[in-house]
Amino acid sequence: MLGLSALALAAACGPETMKEPPPDITGRWFTDDPEYADRAFEISERFLYLLVGVDSFVVHRIDRVVIAEAELPLYTIEYEADEGAVLNFHFFLSQEDGGTILFRNQTHMKWRRDPRGPVPWSGLVEGGS
């Protein structure tokens, strides 16, 4: 009986899945790292925008968001690539400085929400360089 209770508890504490990103990760994100001065990303209710140069970007429709609780919550945004494949955008969210995104392979680099708001996408070229 104890084994079934532990199994039920583990299932209840599993990753949370949702169709739209929660407000704590929406917005435009940038880093002060000079190597990424022309990079940013924006998470909206339905789309993931990736700024891939000074004046170009790619946009992907978000399928779902999975949040796994750990020392820092691990977010996975599942999105559709151009060829229909489902890809993942993984990051940790720290509450440091009002919210900081950290990527698993670059935990030294902090991405902060841009207070200026969304990127003016209409002035950029979709498709990347």
Secondary structure, 3 states (H helix, E strand, C coil): CHHHHHHHHHHHCCCEEECCCCCCCCEEEEECCHHHCCEEEEECCCEEEEEECCCEEEEEEEEEEEEECCCCCEEEEEEECCCCCEEEEEEEEECHHHCEEEECCEEEEEEEECCCCCCCHHHCEECCC
